[in-house]
Each structure stands twice: as C-alpha cells, then as structure tokens.
Amino acid sequence: MSGVAAADGVTSWGAVAAGELSGTGADARSDSGDVRLAFTTAPASIAVRTSSGDARVKVPAAAYAPDVSTDSGDRDITLPATPSATARLAVVL
C-alpha cells in the first residue's frame, strides 16, 4: 500500500507494508512476518502487532506517546516520548 489515507492490514503469514501514509492512523497485524509503516503526516493513532517478526514505524516529527513491548528480541526506539501527547503509538512484538 502506498499513498493511502489510512491503513488496516492483517496477515497470518507474510509481511504488512504501507508507505506514504497521510491519514489519521493505522492498525497492522501479522502472526508471522514483518510490519513496516511509513507516514508522511503525523498520525493520531497507530497499533502494530506481530507474533513473530520485526516492526518498523516511521513517523514525521511531532509529539507522540509510544508504548512498545516485546516478549523476545530487542527494542530500538529513536522517537522521543511525550507522555502527555494525544498521538498514541502502540507496538507489540
């Protein structure tokens, strides 16, 4: 997917990828595969879940309240957290 206003993607096996998103948010899930989202405008809400795979979410500079958790693997968060921000980014690995 590319250049869409909002994205919802679900797969049991394989990757979910969407770029040039400009909408208010996305919900992407993969049981076995990577999830990659890239936004050109600041989203209000993102939910990403993968049971086995990597997640990469690219967002423009803005205030976000990220909530990232993992049962196994590393977390690499380069986004400054602003707990009072209204934009919510939830990533569960």
Buried (B, 14 or more C-beta within 10 A) or exposed (E): BEEBEBBBBEBEEEBBBBBEBEBBBBBBBBBEBBBBBBBBEBBEBBBBBBEEBBBEBEBEEBEBBBEBEEEEEEEEEEBEBEEEBEBBBBBBB
